[in-house]
Amino acid sequence: MAPRLALIGDAAHAVHPIAGQGYNLGVKDIAALADVLGDASRLGLDIGSLSVLEKYQRWRRFDSATLAFGTDALNRLYSNDFGPLRLARDLGMGAVNAVSPLRKFFMRQAGADLGRLPALMAP
Ligand SMILES: Cc1cc2nc3c(=O)[nH]c(=O)nc-3n(C[C@H](O)[C@H](O)[C@H](O)COP(=O)(O)OP(=O)(O)OC[C@H]3O[C@@H](n4cnc5c(N)ncnc54)[C@H](O)[C@@H]3O)c2cc1C
């Protein structure tokens, strides 16, 4: 992050392609940046200043880091053919599939629909 520079989409994330979620994250980046810039503009602040752009960075950091960590863990889990690990991941997948709240949580996570939502994404 630098004054007058904000990265969005894949340029801002280091998410493994296995996630297939880069687009969703990018859309949320755009909506969050629009919120932050809109708020700053209404307050008469310089929308390109570091202090304003850092609000956007702080907002999006958690989502990006969580997804990067989660997909890296999934990738490692599925790249390993060790028997007990295979059993554990099959049981885990079965549990996620069978327990509706768990399944919904992961679906919402995949759709970047968790956490603080920008106005453009509010239900
Ligand atoms: C097989 C596959 C499936 C996917 N499925 C999903 C999915 O189901 N859900 C999901 O959310 N995401 C999915 N993604 C991820 C998603 O496609 C990307 O995260 C998203 O397209 C990133 O958008 P972006 O605009 O940030 O970057 P990009 O789409 O990469 O756009 C960057 C653009 O900049 C251009 N460019 C690069 N360098 C320069 C330059 N020097 N000057 C000018 N232009 C330049 C490129 O040509 C490109 O057009 C998938 C990705 C792949 C590969």
The ligand as a Tripos MOL2 file, in Angstrom:
@<TRIPOS>MOLECULE
LIG
   53    58     1     0     0
SMALL
NO_CHARGES

@<TRIPOS>ATOM
      1 C1         -9.5360  -22.3090  -14.0540 C.3       1 LIG1
      2 C2         -9.9190  -21.1900  -13.1210 C.ar      1 LIG1
      3 C3        -11.1570  -21.2220  -12.4930 C.ar      1 LIG1
      4 C4        -11.5210  -20.2020  -11.6180 C.ar      1 LIG1
      5 N1        -12.7410  -20.2710  -11.0120 N.ar      1 LIG1
      6 C5        -13.1030  -19.3020  -10.1630 C.ar      1 LIG1
      7 C6        -14.3840  -19.3710   -9.5100 C.ar      1 LIG1
      8 O1        -15.1690  -20.2910   -9.7010 O.2       1 LIG1
      9 N2        -14.7140  -18.3720   -8.6460 N.ar      1 LIG1
     10 C7        -13.8650  -17.3370   -8.4080 C.ar      1 LIG1
     11 O2        -14.2300  -16.4630   -7.6050 O.2       1 LIG1
     12 N3        -12.6590  -17.2460   -9.0210 N.ar      1 LIG1
     13 C8        -12.2400  -18.1970   -9.9040 C.ar      1 LIG1
     14 N4        -11.0210  -18.1160  -10.5120 N.ar      1 LIG1
     15 C9        -10.1220  -16.9770  -10.2300 C.3       1 LIG1
     16 C10       -10.5100  -15.7610  -11.0570 C.3       1 LIG1
     17 O3        -10.5720  -16.0620  -12.4310 O.3       1 LIG1
     18 C11        -9.4570  -14.6620  -10.8410 C.3       1 LIG1
     19 O4         -9.1980  -14.5200   -9.4600 O.3       1 LIG1
     20 C12        -9.9460  -13.3310  -11.3940 C.3       1 LIG1
     21 O5        -10.1300  -13.4250  -12.7910 O.3       1 LIG1
     22 C13        -8.9190  -12.2490  -11.0890 C.3       1 LIG1
     23 O6         -9.3610  -11.0580  -11.7040 O.3       1 LIG1
     24 P1         -8.3570   -9.8710  -11.8390 P.3       1 LIG1
     25 O7         -9.1010   -8.8370  -12.6270 O.co2     1 LIG1
     26 O8         -7.7860   -9.5040  -10.5160 O.co2     1 LIG1
     27 O9         -7.1230  -10.4400  -12.6720 O.3       1 LIG1
     28 P2         -7.1260  -11.0020  -14.1650 P.3       1 LIG1
     29 O10        -8.4490  -11.6240  -14.5070 O.co2     1 LIG1
     30 O11        -5.8790  -11.8370  -14.2550 O.co2     1 LIG1
     31 O12        -6.9810   -9.7020  -15.0540 O.3       1 LIG1
     32 C14        -5.7500   -9.0370  -15.1780 C.3       1 LIG1
     33 C15        -5.7260   -8.4330  -16.5690 C.3       1 LIG1
     34 O13        -4.5880   -7.5710  -16.6740 O.3       1 LIG1
     35 C16        -3.9780   -7.8050  -17.9120 C.3       1 LIG1
     36 N5         -2.5590   -7.4050  -17.7650 N.ar      1 LIG1
     37 C17        -1.5590   -8.0660  -17.1680 C.ar      1 LIG1
     38 N6         -0.4120   -7.3580  -17.2390 N.ar      1 LIG1
     39 C18        -0.7140   -6.2290  -17.8770 C.ar      1 LIG1
     40 C19         0.0370   -5.0830  -18.2660 C.ar      1 LIG1
     41 N7          1.3400   -4.9700  -17.9820 N.pl3     1 LIG1
     42 N8         -0.5920   -4.0920  -18.9200 N.ar      1 LIG1
     43 C20        -1.9100   -4.1700  -19.2040 C.ar      1 LIG1
     44 N9         -2.6760   -5.2260  -18.8780 N.ar      1 LIG1
     45 C21        -2.0910   -6.2420  -18.2210 C.ar      1 LIG1
     46 C22        -4.1620   -9.2850  -18.1710 C.3       1 LIG1
     47 O14        -4.0490   -9.5730  -19.5600 O.3       1 LIG1
     48 C23        -5.5820   -9.4910  -17.6800 C.3       1 LIG1
     49 O15        -6.5650   -9.2220  -18.6610 O.3       1 LIG1
     50 C24       -10.6280  -19.1180  -11.3840 C.ar      1 LIG1
     51 C25        -9.3840  -19.0820  -12.0480 C.ar      1 LIG1
     52 C26        -9.0330  -20.0970  -12.8880 C.ar      1 LIG1
     53 C27        -7.6850  -20.0350  -13.5950 C.3       1 LIG1
@<TRIPOS>BOND
     1     1     2 1
     2     2     3 ar
     3     2    52 ar
     4     3     4 ar
     5     4     5 ar
     6     4    50 ar
     7     5     6 ar
     8     6     7 ar
     9     6    13 1
    10     7     8 2
    11     7     9 ar
    12     9    10 ar
    13    10    11 2
    14    10    12 ar
    15    12    13 ar
    16    13    14 ar
    17    14    15 1
    18    14    50 ar
    19    15    16 1
    20    16    17 1
    21    16    18 1
    22    18    19 1
    23    18    20 1
    24    20    21 1
    25    20    22 1
    26    22    23 1
    27    23    24 1
    28    24    25 2
    29    24    26 1
    30    24    27 1
    31    27    28 1
    32    28    29 2
    33    28    30 1
    34    28    31 1
    35    31    32 1
    36    32    33 1
    37    33    34 1
    38    33    48 1
    39    34    35 1
    40    35    36 1
    41    35    46 1
    42    36    37 ar
    43    36    45 ar
    44    37    38 ar
    45    38    39 ar
    46    39    40 ar
    47    39    45 ar
    48    40    41 1
    49    40    42 ar
    50    42    43 ar
    51    43    44 ar
    52    44    45 ar
    53    46    47 1
    54    46    48 1
    55    48    49 1
    56    50    51 ar
    57    51    52 ar
    58    52    53 1
@<TRIPOS>SUBSTRUCTURE
     1 LIG1         1 GROUP 0 **** ****
